[in-house]
Amino acid sequence: MSLKKSINEFGDHLGDKESLLEKNYPRIAEIIQLHWGYKEIYQYINKLLVVDKNRDRQGFPVQVLQEIYKLQEIHEKLFPNLKALSKG
């Protein structure tokens, strides 16, 4: 099941648009979905967003970054206690 369908708030955010994250980075979308509802999602998203100088990565298009940030924001609202647990 897609992120858009399984996370109502994300589907509402996208409206009729398709998720570019799911379309162009299906493996990343799958991992986010697997981590959804667990504290490990914060470590994974942070790993996606932080550029490591020793890695040769191009980075994400702005629209994909916006989707990742929106998913993180939704997760924080739905599971407010998990972010504090992820730091421990």
PDB file of N, CA, C and O in Angstrom:
ATOM      1  N   MET A   1       0.837  -1.175   0.000  1.00  0.00           N
ATOM      2  CA  MET A   1       0.000   0.000   0.000  1.00  0.00           C
ATOM      3  C   MET A   1       0.887   1.245   0.000  1.00  0.00           C
ATOM      4  O   MET A   1       1.944   1.259   0.631  1.00  0.00           O
ATOM      5  N   SER A   2       0.466   2.258  -0.689  1.00  0.00           N
ATOM      6  CA  SER A   2       1.268   3.467  -0.829  1.00  0.00           C
ATOM      7  C   SER A   2       1.194   4.339   0.417  1.00  0.00           C
ATOM      8  O   SER A   2       0.277   4.210   1.228  1.00  0.00           O
ATOM      9  N   LEU A   3       2.167   5.221   0.556  1.00  0.00           N
ATOM     10  CA  LEU A   3       2.169   6.174   1.659  1.00  0.00           C
ATOM     11  C   LEU A   3       0.925   7.047   1.611  1.00  0.00           C
ATOM     12  O   LEU A   3       0.310   7.333   2.638  1.00  0.00           O
ATOM     13  N   LYS A   4       0.566   7.461   0.412  1.00  0.00           N
ATOM     14  CA  LYS A   4      -0.582   8.345   0.232  1.00  0.00           C
ATOM     15  C   LYS A   4      -1.869   7.679   0.712  1.00  0.00           C
ATOM     16  O   LYS A   4      -2.738   8.334   1.288  1.00  0.00           O
ATOM     17  N   LYS A   5      -1.984   6.381   0.472  1.00  0.00           N
ATOM     18  CA  LYS A   5      -3.189   5.667   0.871  1.00  0.00           C
ATOM     19  C   LYS A   5      -3.150   5.233   2.335  1.00  0.00           C
ATOM     20  O   LYS A   5      -4.188   5.190   2.995  1.00  0.00           O
ATOM     21  N   SER A   6      -1.982   4.916   2.839  1.00  0.00           N
ATOM     22  CA  SER A   6      -1.904   4.400   4.203  1.00  0.00           C
ATOM     23  C   SER A   6      -1.816   5.508   5.259  1.00  0.00           C
ATOM     24  O   SER A   6      -2.132   5.272   6.425  1.00  0.00           O
ATOM     25  N   ILE A   7      -1.396   6.702   4.866  1.00  0.00           N
ATOM     26  CA  ILE A   7      -1.302   7.823   5.797  1.00  0.00           C
ATOM     27  C   ILE A   7      -2.270   8.899   5.304  1.00  0.00           C
ATOM     28  O   ILE A   7      -1.952   9.674   4.401  1.00  0.00           O
ATOM     29  N   ASN A   8      -3.439   8.929   5.906  1.00  0.00           N
ATOM     30  CA  ASN A   8      -4.513   9.818   5.447  1.00  0.00           C
ATOM     31  C   ASN A   8      -4.076  11.276   5.357  1.00  0.00           C
ATOM     32  O   ASN A   8      -4.403  11.970   4.395  1.00  0.00           O
ATOM     33  N   GLU A   9      -3.343  11.732   6.357  1.00  0.00           N
ATOM     34  CA  GLU A   9      -2.913  13.130   6.383  1.00  0.00           C
ATOM     35  C   GLU A   9      -1.977  13.451   5.217  1.00  0.00           C
ATOM     36  O   GLU A   9      -1.998  14.564   4.692  1.00  0.00           O
ATOM     37  N   PHE A  10      -1.172  12.496   4.821  1.00  0.00           N
ATOM     38  CA  PHE A  10      -0.287  12.688   3.676  1.00  0.00           C
ATOM     39  C   PHE A  10      -1.100  12.718   2.386  1.00  0.00           C
ATOM     40  O   PHE A  10      -0.843  13.528   1.496  1.00  0.00           O
ATOM     41  N   GLY A  11      -2.076  11.832   2.299  1.00  0.00           N
ATOM     42  CA  GLY A  11      -2.983  11.835   1.147  1.00  0.00           C
ATOM     43  C   GLY A  11      -3.738  13.148   1.040  1.00  0.00           C
ATOM     44  O   GLY A  11      -3.908  13.690  -0.053  1.00  0.00           O
ATOM     45  N   ASP A  12      -4.195  13.661   2.189  1.00  0.00           N
ATOM     46  CA  ASP A  12      -4.894  14.952   2.196  1.00  0.00           C
ATOM     47  C   ASP A  12      -3.960  16.068   1.739  1.00  0.00           C
ATOM     48  O   ASP A  12      -4.369  16.957   0.993  1.00  0.00           O
ATOM     49  N   HIS A  13      -2.723  16.021   2.181  1.00  0.00           N
ATOM     50  CA  HIS A  13      -1.727  17.029   1.802  1.00  0.00           C
ATOM     51  C   HIS A  13      -1.482  17.014   0.284  1.00  0.00           C
ATOM     52  O   HIS A  13      -1.401  18.067  -0.349  1.00  0.00           O
ATOM     53  N   LEU A  14      -1.368  15.823  -0.282  1.00  0.00           N
ATOM     54  CA  LEU A  14      -1.079  15.717  -1.722  1.00  0.00           C
ATOM     55  C   LEU A  14      -2.298  16.002  -2.584  1.00  0.00           C
ATOM     56  O   LEU A  14      -2.171  16.488  -3.708  1.00  0.00           O
ATOM     57  N   GLY A  15      -3.469  15.702  -2.064  1.00  0.00           N
ATOM     58  CA  GLY A  15      -4.679  15.894  -2.867  1.00  0.00           C
ATOM     59  C   GLY A  15      -4.657  14.993  -4.085  1.00  0.00           C
ATOM     60  O   GLY A  15      -4.473  13.781  -3.969  1.00  0.00           O
ATOM     61  N   ASP A  16      -4.843  15.585  -5.251  1.00  0.00           N
ATOM     62  CA  ASP A  16      -4.864  14.823  -6.499  1.00  0.00           C
ATOM     63  C   ASP A  16      -3.476  14.541  -7.055  1.00  0.00           C
ATOM     64  O   ASP A  16      -3.328  13.751  -7.988  1.00  0.00           O
ATOM     65  N   LYS A  17      -2.457  15.182  -6.488  1.00  0.00           N
ATOM     66  CA  LYS A  17      -1.092  14.984  -6.985  1.00  0.00           C
ATOM     67  C   LYS A  17      -0.558  13.627  -6.549  1.00  0.00           C
ATOM     68  O   LYS A  17      -0.930  13.103  -5.499  1.00  0.00           O
ATOM     69  N   GLU A  18       0.316  13.074  -7.368  1.00  0.00           N
ATOM     70  CA  GLU A  18       0.975  11.838  -6.953  1.00  0.00           C
ATOM     71  C   GLU A  18       2.202  12.178  -6.126  1.00  0.00           C
ATOM     72  O   GLU A  18       2.742  13.281  -6.215  1.00  0.00           O
ATOM     73  N   SER A  19       2.630  11.229  -5.330  1.00  0.00           N
ATOM     74  CA  SER A  19       3.817  11.418  -4.518  1.00  0.00           C
ATOM     75  C   SER A  19       5.053  11.202  -5.375  1.00  0.00           C
ATOM     76  O   SER A  19       5.256  10.119  -5.924  1.00  0.00           O
ATOM     77  N   LEU A  20       5.877  12.236  -5.488  1.00  0.00           N
ATOM     78  CA  LEU A  20       7.125  12.106  -6.240  1.00  0.00           C
ATOM     79  C   LEU A  20       8.119  11.229  -5.490  1.00  0.00           C
ATOM     80  O   LEU A  20       8.952  10.562  -6.104  1.00  0.00           O
ATOM     81  N   LEU A  21       8.030  11.230  -4.171  1.00  0.00           N
ATOM     82  CA  LEU A  21       8.864  10.345  -3.361  1.00  0.00           C
ATOM     83  C   LEU A  21       8.565   8.895  -3.723  1.00  0.00           C
ATOM     84  O   LEU A  21       9.487   8.116  -3.964  1.00  0.00           O
ATOM     85  N   GLU A  22       7.300   8.527  -3.763  1.00  0.00           N
ATOM     86  CA  GLU A  22       6.928   7.148  -4.098  1.00  0.00           C
ATOM     87  C   GLU A  22       7.242   6.803  -5.550  1.00  0.00           C
ATOM     88  O   GLU A  22       7.672   5.692  -5.861  1.00  0.00           O
ATOM     89  N   LYS A  23       7.021   7.766  -6.424  1.00  0.00           N
ATOM     90  CA  LYS A  23       7.244   7.514  -7.856  1.00  0.00           C
ATOM     91  C   LYS A  23       8.736   7.349  -8.177  1.00  0.00           C
ATOM     92  O   LYS A  23       9.125   6.428  -8.894  1.00  0.00           O
ATOM     93  N   ASN A  24       9.560   8.249  -7.640  1.00  0.00           N
ATOM     94  CA  ASN A  24      10.975   8.276  -8.013  1.00  0.00           C
ATOM     95  C   ASN A  24      11.901   7.562  -7.046  1.00  0.00           C
ATOM     96  O   ASN A  24      13.025   7.212  -7.404  1.00  0.00           O
ATOM     97  N   TYR A  25      11.431   7.340  -5.813  1.00  0.00           N
ATOM     98  CA  TYR A  25      12.254   6.693  -4.796  1.00  0.00           C
ATOM     99  C   TYR A  25      11.419   5.652  -4.045  1.00  0.00           C
ATOM    100  O   TYR A  25      11.220   5.772  -2.836  1.00  0.00           O
ATOM    101  N   PRO A  26      10.935   4.640  -4.753  1.00  0.00           N
ATOM    102  CA  PRO A  26      10.022   3.666  -4.125  1.00  0.00           C
ATOM    103  C   PRO A  26      10.633   2.930  -2.939  1.00  0.00           C
ATOM    104  O   PRO A  26       9.924   2.607  -1.986  1.00  0.00           O
ATOM    105  N   ARG A  27      11.916   2.664  -2.980  1.00  0.00           N
ATOM    106  CA  ARG A  27      12.566   1.956  -1.863  1.00  0.00           C
ATOM    107  C   ARG A  27      12.567   2.814  -0.599  1.00  0.00           C
ATOM    108  O   ARG A  27      12.328   2.309   0.498  1.00  0.00           O
ATOM    109  N   ILE A  28      12.834   4.096  -0.752  1.00  0.00           N
ATOM    110  CA  ILE A  28      12.819   4.998   0.389  1.00  0.00           C
ATOM    111  C   ILE A  28      11.403   5.104   0.948  1.00  0.00           C
ATOM    112  O   ILE A  28      11.210   5.074   2.164  1.00  0.00           O
ATOM    113  N   ALA A  29      10.420   5.228   0.068  1.00  0.00           N
ATOM    114  CA  ALA A  29       9.017   5.285   0.510  1.00  0.00           C
ATOM    115  C   ALA A  29       8.641   4.019   1.269  1.00  0.00           C
ATOM    116  O   ALA A  29       7.931   4.079   2.272  1.00  0.00           O
ATOM    117  N   GLU A  30       9.109   2.892   0.797  1.00  0.00           N
ATOM    118  CA  GLU A  30       8.829   1.617   1.453  1.00  0.00           C
ATOM    119  C   GLU A  30       9.446   1.575   2.863  1.00  0.00           C
ATOM    120  O   GLU A  30       8.809   1.112   3.810  1.00  0.00           O
ATOM    121  N   ILE A  31      10.661   2.051   2.990  1.00  0.00           N
ATOM    122  CA  ILE A  31      11.327   2.046   4.299  1.00  0.00           C
ATOM    123  C   ILE A  31      10.630   3.011   5.261  1.00  0.00           C
ATOM    124  O   ILE A  31      10.472   2.702   6.441  1.00  0.00           O
ATOM    125  N   ILE A  32      10.215   4.171   4.765  1.00  0.00           N
ATOM    126  CA  ILE A  32       9.467   5.106   5.610  1.00  0.00           C
ATOM    127  C   ILE A  32       8.181   4.443   6.097  1.00  0.00           C
ATOM    128  O   ILE A  32       7.808   4.570   7.263  1.00  0.00           O
ATOM    129  N   GLN A  33       7.518   3.745   5.199  1.00  0.00           N
ATOM    130  CA  GLN A  33       6.283   3.067   5.584  1.00  0.00           C
ATOM    131  C   GLN A  33       6.549   1.981   6.630  1.00  0.00           C
ATOM    132  O   GLN A  33       5.753   1.812   7.554  1.00  0.00           O
ATOM    133  N   LEU A  34       7.635   1.259   6.499  1.00  0.00           N
ATOM    134  CA  LEU A  34       7.985   0.225   7.474  1.00  0.00           C
ATOM    135  C   LEU A  34       8.302   0.817   8.853  1.00  0.00           C
ATOM    136  O   LEU A  34       8.017   0.197   9.877  1.00  0.00           O
ATOM    137  N   HIS A  35       8.889   2.010   8.874  1.00  0.00           N
ATOM    138  CA  HIS A  35       9.259   2.660  10.124  1.00  0.00           C
ATOM    139  C   HIS A  35       8.124   3.509  10.713  1.00  0.00           C
ATOM    140  O   HIS A  35       8.246   4.018  11.827  1.00  0.00           O
ATOM    141  N   TRP A  36       7.026   3.661   9.969  1.00  0.00           N
ATOM    142  CA  TRP A  36       5.938   4.529  10.398  1.00  0.00           C
ATOM    143  C   TRP A  36       5.368   4.030  11.729  1.00  0.00           C
ATOM    144  O   TRP A  36       5.039   2.853  11.878  1.00  0.00           O
ATOM    145  N   GLY A  37       5.260   4.940  12.679  1.00  0.00           N
ATOM    146  CA  GLY A  37       4.736   4.590  13.987  1.00  0.00           C
ATOM    147  C   GLY A  37       5.798   4.121  14.965  1.00  0.00           C
ATOM    148  O   GLY A  37       5.484   3.735  16.091  1.00  0.00           O
ATOM    149  N   TYR A  38       7.052   4.152  14.540  1.00  0.00           N
ATOM    150  CA  TYR A  38       8.165   3.729  15.390  1.00  0.00           C
ATOM    151  C   TYR A  38       9.177   4.865  15.501  1.00  0.00           C
ATOM    152  O   TYR A  38       9.277   5.703  14.606  1.00  0.00           O
ATOM    153  N   LYS A  39       9.926   4.890  16.600  1.00  0.00           N
ATOM    154  CA  LYS A  39      10.901   5.954  16.832  1.00  0.00           C
ATOM    155  C   LYS A  39      12.030   5.938  15.808  1.00  0.00           C
ATOM    156  O   LYS A  39      12.665   6.968  15.579  1.00  0.00           O
ATOM    157  N   GLU A  40      12.291   4.798  15.192  1.00  0.00           N
ATOM    158  CA  GLU A  40      13.400   4.671  14.232  1.00  0.00           C
ATOM    159  C   GLU A  40      13.213   5.527  12.982  1.00  0.00           C
ATOM    160  O   GLU A  40      14.168   5.771  12.246  1.00  0.00           O
ATOM    161  N   ILE A  41      12.003   5.973  12.746  1.00  0.00           N
ATOM    162  CA  ILE A  41      11.764   6.794  11.553  1.00  0.00           C
ATOM    163  C   ILE A  41      12.580   8.083  11.603  1.00  0.00           C
ATOM    164  O   ILE A  41      13.017   8.579  10.564  1.00  0.00           O
ATOM    165  N   TYR A  42      12.789   8.629  12.802  1.00  0.00           N
ATOM    166  CA  TYR A  42      13.524   9.888  12.914  1.00  0.00           C
ATOM    167  C   TYR A  42      14.991   9.723  12.531  1.00  0.00           C
ATOM    168  O   TYR A  42      15.565  10.591  11.874  1.00  0.00           O
ATOM    169  N   GLN A  43      15.579   8.642  12.930  1.00  0.00           N
ATOM    170  CA  GLN A  43      16.974   8.371  12.562  1.00  0.00           C
ATOM    171  C   GLN A  43      17.074   8.166  11.045  1.00  0.00           C
ATOM    172  O   GLN A  43      18.013   8.645  10.410  1.00  0.00           O
ATOM    173  N   TYR A  44      16.105   7.457  10.474  1.00  0.00           N
ATOM    174  CA  TYR A  44      16.138   7.202   9.033  1.00  0.00           C
ATOM    175  C   TYR A  44      15.970   8.496   8.244  1.00  0.00           C
ATOM    176  O   TYR A  44      16.718   8.752   7.301  1.00  0.00           O
ATOM    177  N   ILE A  45      14.999   9.304   8.624  1.00  0.00           N
ATOM    178  CA  ILE A  45      14.774  10.566   7.910  1.00  0.00           C
ATOM    179  C   ILE A  45      15.986  11.480   8.057  1.00  0.00           C
ATOM    180  O   ILE A  45      16.393  12.129   7.093  1.00  0.00           O
ATOM    181  N   ASN A  46      16.557  11.535   9.239  1.00  0.00           N
ATOM    182  CA  ASN A  46      17.752  12.344   9.442  1.00  0.00           C
ATOM    183  C   ASN A  46      18.890  11.880   8.535  1.00  0.00           C
ATOM    184  O   ASN A  46      19.613  12.693   7.960  1.00  0.00           O
ATOM    185  N   LYS A  47      19.034  10.568   8.418  1.00  0.00           N
ATOM    186  CA  LYS A  47      20.066   9.998   7.544  1.00  0.00           C
ATOM    187  C   LYS A  47      19.830  10.406   6.081  1.00  0.00           C
ATOM    188  O   LYS A  47      20.780  10.633   5.332  1.00  0.00           O
ATOM    189  N   LEU A  48      18.567  10.494   5.690  1.00  0.00           N
ATOM    190  CA  LEU A  48      18.241  10.908   4.323  1.00  0.00           C
ATOM    191  C   LEU A  48      18.577  12.374   4.069  1.00  0.00           C
ATOM    192  O   LEU A  48      19.022  12.742   2.982  1.00  0.00           O
ATOM    193  N   LEU A  49      18.360  13.195   5.074  1.00  0.00           N
ATOM    194  CA  LEU A  49      18.450  14.641   4.880  1.00  0.00           C
ATOM    195  C   LEU A  49      19.826  15.224   5.134  1.00  0.00           C
ATOM    196  O   LEU A  49      20.145  16.290   4.609  1.00  0.00           O
ATOM    197  N   VAL A  50      20.641  14.557   5.920  1.00  0.00           N
ATOM    198  CA  VAL A  50      21.976  15.073   6.236  1.00  0.00           C
ATOM    199  C   VAL A  50      22.964  14.598   5.171  1.00  0.00           C
ATOM    200  O   VAL A  50      23.037  13.413   4.844  1.00  0.00           O
ATOM    201  N   VAL A  51      23.703  15.539   4.653  1.00  0.00           N
ATOM    202  CA  VAL A  51      24.689  15.217   3.624  1.00  0.00           C
ATOM    203  C   VAL A  51      26.001  14.850   4.309  1.00  0.00           C
ATOM    204  O   VAL A  51      26.583  15.654   5.037  1.00  0.00           O
ATOM    205  N   ASP A  52      26.444  13.651   4.070  1.00  0.00           N
ATOM    206  CA  ASP A  52      27.711  13.173   4.616  1.00  0.00           C
ATOM    207  C   ASP A  52      28.803  13.502   3.600  1.00  0.00           C
ATOM    208  O   ASP A  52      28.703  13.125   2.433  1.00  0.00           O
ATOM    209  N   LYS A  53      29.818  14.187   4.035  1.00  0.00           N
ATOM    210  CA  LYS A  53      30.884  14.618   3.121  1.00  0.00           C
ATOM    211  C   LYS A  53      31.590  13.451   2.449  1.00  0.00           C
ATOM    212  O   LYS A  53      32.134  13.604   1.355  1.00  0.00           O
ATOM    213  N   ASN A  54      31.587  12.304   3.080  1.00  0.00           N
ATOM    214  CA  ASN A  54      32.283  11.145   2.528  1.00  0.00           C
ATOM    215  C   ASN A  54      31.437  10.346   1.543  1.00  0.00           C
ATOM    216  O   ASN A  54      31.906   9.361   0.973  1.00  0.00           O
ATOM    217  N   ARG A  55      30.195  10.767   1.343  1.00  0.00           N
ATOM    218  CA  ARG A  55      29.323  10.035   0.421  1.00  0.00           C
ATOM    219  C   ARG A  55      29.053  10.893  -0.803  1.00  0.00           C
ATOM    220  O   ARG A  55      28.888  12.109  -0.702  1.00  0.00           O
ATOM    221  N   ASP A  56      29.012  10.261  -1.930  1.00  0.00           N
ATOM    222  CA  ASP A  56      28.761  10.959  -3.188  1.00  0.00           C
ATOM    223  C   ASP A  56      27.270  10.853  -3.507  1.00  0.00           C
ATOM    224  O   ASP A  56      26.834   9.936  -4.202  1.00  0.00           O
ATOM    225  N   ARG A  57      26.502  11.803  -2.987  1.00  0.00           N
ATOM    226  CA  ARG A  57      25.069  11.811  -3.233  1.00  0.00           C
ATOM    227  C   ARG A  57      24.687  13.119  -3.877  1.00  0.00           C
ATOM    228  O   ARG A  57      25.265  14.172  -3.609  1.00  0.00           O
ATOM    229  N   GLN A  58      23.690  13.018  -4.739  1.00  0.00           N
ATOM    230  CA  GLN A  58      23.230  14.187  -5.458  1.00  0.00           C
ATOM    231  C   GLN A  58      22.234  14.998  -4.642  1.00  0.00           C
ATOM    232  O   GLN A  58      22.151  16.214  -4.815  1.00  0.00           O
ATOM    233  N   GLY A  59      21.488  14.366  -3.771  1.00  0.00           N
ATOM    234  CA  GLY A  59      20.438  15.048  -3.032  1.00  0.00           C
ATOM    235  C   GLY A  59      19.097  14.866  -3.724  1.00  0.00           C
ATOM    236  O   GLY A  59      19.016  14.333  -4.831  1.00  0.00           O
ATOM    237  N   PHE A  60      18.072  15.310  -3.063  1.00  0.00           N
ATOM    238  CA  PHE A  60      16.710  15.151  -3.579  1.00  0.00           C
ATOM    239  C   PHE A  60      16.221  16.440  -4.213  1.00  0.00           C
ATOM    240  O   PHE A  60      16.646  17.532  -3.835  1.00  0.00           O
ATOM    241  N   PRO A  61      15.321  16.304  -5.185  1.00  0.00           N
ATOM    242  CA  PRO A  61      14.648  17.503  -5.703  1.00  0.00           C
ATOM    243  C   PRO A  61      13.835  18.157  -4.581  1.00  0.00           C
ATOM    244  O   PRO A  61      13.433  17.488  -3.628  1.00  0.00           O
ATOM    245  N   VAL A  62      13.599  19.452  -4.699  1.00  0.00           N
ATOM    246  CA  VAL A  62      12.898  20.213  -3.667  1.00  0.00           C
ATOM    247  C   VAL A  62      11.541  19.597  -3.330  1.00  0.00           C
ATOM    248  O   VAL A  62      11.177  19.513  -2.157  1.00  0.00           O
ATOM    249  N   GLN A  63      10.790  19.167  -4.343  1.00  0.00           N
ATOM    250  CA  GLN A  63       9.457  18.612  -4.092  1.00  0.00           C
ATOM    251  C   GLN A  63       9.527  17.341  -3.250  1.00  0.00           C
ATOM    252  O   GLN A  63       8.657  17.107  -2.411  1.00  0.00           O
ATOM    253  N   VAL A  64      10.539  16.531  -3.464  1.00  0.00           N
ATOM    254  CA  VAL A  64      10.715  15.294  -2.687  1.00  0.00           C
ATOM    255  C   VAL A  64      11.109  15.649  -1.249  1.00  0.00           C
ATOM    256  O   VAL A  64      10.607  15.046  -0.301  1.00  0.00           O
ATOM    257  N   LEU A  65      11.997  16.617  -1.091  1.00  0.00           N
ATOM    258  CA  LEU A  65      12.357  17.075   0.254  1.00  0.00           C
ATOM    259  C   LEU A  65      11.132  17.574   1.010  1.00  0.00           C
ATOM    260  O   LEU A  65      10.964  17.288   2.196  1.00  0.00           O
ATOM    261  N   GLN A  66      10.286  18.317   0.321  1.00  0.00           N
ATOM    262  CA  GLN A  66       9.068  18.825   0.958  1.00  0.00           C
ATOM    263  C   GLN A  66       8.175  17.683   1.416  1.00  0.00           C
ATOM    264  O   GLN A  66       7.576  17.762   2.489  1.00  0.00           O
ATOM    265  N   GLU A  67       8.076  16.632   0.628  1.00  0.00           N
ATOM    266  CA  GLU A  67       7.275  15.477   1.020  1.00  0.00           C
ATOM    267  C   GLU A  67       7.875  14.779   2.241  1.00  0.00           C
ATOM    268  O   GLU A  67       7.147  14.372   3.146  1.00  0.00           O
ATOM    269  N   ILE A  68       9.190  14.643   2.264  1.00  0.00           N
ATOM    270  CA  ILE A  68       9.846  14.000   3.405  1.00  0.00           C
ATOM    271  C   ILE A  68       9.620  14.818   4.672  1.00  0.00           C
ATOM    272  O   ILE A  68       9.298  14.264   5.723  1.00  0.00           O
ATOM    273  N   TYR A  69       9.790  16.132   4.572  1.00  0.00           N
ATOM    274  CA  TYR A  69       9.556  16.997   5.732  1.00  0.00           C
ATOM    275  C   TYR A  69       8.095  16.934   6.174  1.00  0.00           C
ATOM    276  O   TYR A  69       7.810  16.934   7.371  1.00  0.00           O
ATOM    277  N   LYS A  70       7.175  16.882   5.223  1.00  0.00           N
ATOM    278  CA  LYS A  70       5.749  16.793   5.563  1.00  0.00           C
ATOM    279  C   LYS A  70       5.456  15.476   6.276  1.00  0.00           C
ATOM    280  O   LYS A  70       4.707  15.455   7.253  1.00  0.00           O
ATOM    281  N   LEU A  71       6.030  14.397   5.806  1.00  0.00           N
ATOM    282  CA  LEU A  71       5.840  13.109   6.473  1.00  0.00           C
ATOM    283  C   LEU A  71       6.378  13.153   7.897  1.00  0.00           C
ATOM    284  O   LEU A  71       5.748  12.628   8.815  1.00  0.00           O
ATOM    285  N   GLN A  72       7.526  13.769   8.086  1.00  0.00           N
ATOM    286  CA  GLN A  72       8.093  13.893   9.428  1.00  0.00           C
ATOM    287  C   GLN A  72       7.168  14.719  10.310  1.00  0.00           C
ATOM    288  O   GLN A  72       6.928  14.362  11.464  1.00  0.00           O
ATOM    289  N   GLU A  73       6.653  15.807   9.783  1.00  0.00           N
ATOM    290  CA  GLU A  73       5.736  16.671  10.533  1.00  0.00           C
ATOM    291  C   GLU A  73       4.464  15.901  10.933  1.00  0.00           C
ATOM    292  O   GLU A  73       4.011  16.000  12.073  1.00  0.00           O
ATOM    293  N   ILE A  74       3.904  15.149  10.006  1.00  0.00           N
ATOM    294  CA  ILE A  74       2.710  14.353  10.288  1.00  0.00           C
ATOM    295  C   ILE A  74       3.010  13.315  11.369  1.00  0.00           C
ATOM    296  O   ILE A  74       2.223  13.124  12.295  1.00  0.00           O
ATOM    297  N   HIS A  75       4.151  12.653  11.239  1.00  0.00           N
ATOM    298  CA  HIS A  75       4.527  11.630  12.210  1.00  0.00           C
ATOM    299  C   HIS A  75       4.652  12.233  13.605  1.00  0.00           C
ATOM    300  O   HIS A  75       4.203  11.636  14.584  1.00  0.00           O
ATOM    301  N   GLU A  76       5.259  13.410  13.700  1.00  0.00           N
ATOM    302  CA  GLU A  76       5.422  14.073  14.995  1.00  0.00           C
ATOM    303  C   GLU A  76       4.076  14.416  15.617  1.00  0.00           C
ATOM    304  O   GLU A  76       3.916  14.333  16.835  1.00  0.00           O
ATOM    305  N   LYS A  77       3.105  14.802  14.788  1.00  0.00           N
ATOM    306  CA  LYS A  77       1.768  15.121  15.299  1.00  0.00           C
ATOM    307  C   LYS A  77       1.024  13.867  15.743  1.00  0.00           C
ATOM    308  O   LYS A  77       0.342  13.874  16.767  1.00  0.00           O
ATOM    309  N   LEU A  78       1.157  12.798  14.975  1.00  0.00           N
ATOM    310  CA  LEU A  78       0.433  11.568  15.294  1.00  0.00           C
ATOM    311  C   LEU A  78       1.062  10.794  16.450  1.00  0.00           C
ATOM    312  O   LEU A  78       0.361  10.137  17.220  1.00  0.00           O
ATOM    313  N   PHE A  79       2.368  10.875  16.565  1.00  0.00           N
ATOM    314  CA  PHE A  79       3.107  10.112  17.586  1.00  0.00           C
ATOM    315  C   PHE A  79       4.044  11.046  18.355  1.00  0.00           C
ATOM    316  O   PHE A  79       5.264  10.914  18.254  1.00  0.00           O
ATOM    317  N   PRO A  80       3.489  11.985  19.121  1.00  0.00           N
ATOM    318  CA  PRO A  80       4.326  13.018  19.750  1.00  0.00           C
ATOM    319  C   PRO A  80       5.358  12.500  20.746  1.00  0.00           C
ATOM    320  O   PRO A  80       6.372  13.162  20.967  1.00  0.00           O
ATOM    321  N   ASN A  81       5.135  11.364  21.337  1.00  0.00           N
ATOM    322  CA  ASN A  81       6.074  10.852  22.340  1.00  0.00           C
ATOM    323  C   ASN A  81       7.279  10.143  21.725  1.00  0.00           C
ATOM    324  O   ASN A  81       8.293   9.952  22.396  1.00  0.00           O
ATOM    325  N   LEU A  82       7.176   9.756  20.468  1.00  0.00           N
ATOM    326  CA  LEU A  82       8.254   8.939  19.879  1.00  0.00           C
ATOM    327  C   LEU A  82       9.513   9.729  19.562  1.00  0.00           C
ATOM    328  O   LEU A  82      10.610   9.173  19.607  1.00  0.00           O
ATOM    329  N   LYS A  83       9.384  11.011  19.243  1.00  0.00           N
ATOM    330  CA  LYS A  83      10.572  11.781  18.904  1.00  0.00           C
ATOM    331  C   LYS A  83      11.515  11.886  20.096  1.00  0.00           C
ATOM    332  O   LYS A  83      12.732  11.778  19.939  1.00  0.00           O
ATOM    333  N   ALA A  84      10.966  12.094  21.273  1.00  0.00           N
ATOM    334  CA  ALA A  84      11.800  12.156  22.479  1.00  0.00           C
ATOM    335  C   ALA A  84      12.482  10.819  22.731  1.00  0.00           C
ATOM    336  O   ALA A  84      13.632  10.786  23.168  1.00  0.00           O
ATOM    337  N   LEU A  85      11.788   9.712  22.460  1.00  0.00           N
ATOM    338  CA  LEU A  85      12.372   8.384  22.651  1.00  0.00           C
ATOM    339  C   LEU A  85      13.505   8.114  21.662  1.00  0.00           C
ATOM    340  O   LEU A  85      14.435   7.368  21.968  1.00  0.00           O
ATOM    341  N   SER A  86      13.427   8.717  20.485  1.00  0.00           N
ATOM    342  CA  SER A  86      14.443   8.468  19.454  1.00  0.00           C
ATOM    343  C   SER A  86      15.788   9.071  19.833  1.00  0.00           C
ATOM    344  O   SER A  86      16.819   8.674  19.290  1.00  0.00           O
ATOM    345  N   LYS A  87      15.790  10.001  20.738  1.00  0.00           N
ATOM    346  CA  LYS A  87      17.043  10.657  21.146  1.00  0.00           C
ATOM    347  C   LYS A  87      17.739   9.905  22.267  1.00  0.00           C
ATOM    348  O   LYS A  87      18.883  10.207  22.607  1.00  0.00           O
ATOM    349  N   GLY A  88      17.057   8.936  22.836  1.00  0.00           N
ATOM    350  CA  GLY A  88      17.620   8.225  23.963  1.00  0.00           C
ATOM    351  C   GLY A  88      18.464   7.115  23.595  1.00  0.00           C
ATOM    352  O   GLY A  88      19.001   6.433  24.468  1.00  0.00           O
TER     353      GLY A  88
END
